Amino acid sequence: MNNLNEIIISWQLFYATLATACTAFIGLIFVAFTFKADSIGPAKRSSDLILLERIFGDFIAVIIISFIFLIPKISVLGLSISIFIAAIMRLLFIIKKPISIKINLSVRSSRLSFLGSLGLALTSVFLYLGYNTILYWAVLPILILAISACISAWRLLTKIVE
């Protein structure tokens, strides 16, 4: 157990910085989209809002995971269940959202989000099984989610500037 706490403590500055950066990105994207929302037509706005939801979803997933890692003295069970629930909720949103909207926008752009969320779910399972060193590999799916959000944000920002 001490080994797990030592690993988590050694990564807490990283997760705090990551959560702060993602929060700043969400604010910047919100402001940029708000200023341009009036000039976007209703048909284009629908697909832009779907992309915006994906961006916010990825950034918020990274923030939630970062906050989970910042909980003091969290147990293996608490950490693995919390990560698993956050990952499954994100996976369900990714899978359900394009189907319910009937817009063929997102199979390609959802791959990174799906991969990052699936990686987090697998990380939580391995953590529950006692593989504490998996926490070093947990950074990869979290960064995949952050990269997915940044790519989608860039796509959205270049799209609304046109």
Steps between C-alpha positions, in 0.01 A plus 500: 500500500782740578644430158172609341483818709862582413426459129189718523678768704785511249249574220276749683669811362457361149128438553445839663674671208306293247166583663589869504602499134185316392283741697671794331448340157131446571464867593684619190298277267176609663587867454614450139189307409272747676639792300451317169174315576278779366666497158458123453187374324268244666607205281870559561437578866358152560817322389714759680311441823556125469872561459491746791332237720775255410770753584343586834442131573865410442632793699255438785594130506866600539408746776293239687777239478751763616279588796467132590880472515511808726282339769724456805573144614254340258480122519565267210133406495385862506746601231425210268121531535509878451714475187287214366174693547643814336636297206178304446289818514724657235486185285121490520478863395733443205309193385149635559530859382563455124223241475241715674581807292500321164793703373787312343759733642692307746625151436840631399523779757375280783774240463746677726231572760389139489858371522584728794182408689548130435860531618381658824244223555771236448734691729241492776450124460876431518528732798219312676685173431802635686727626224595831663762578238218538246468852638806595298318383187181683604657819373478375140118471472460829688731674256316334210176656626668840536652472151162397358340807656775727366470358147122539507533851644736599222262351244210696650689828527622483142148411391329794673758748371415415138 
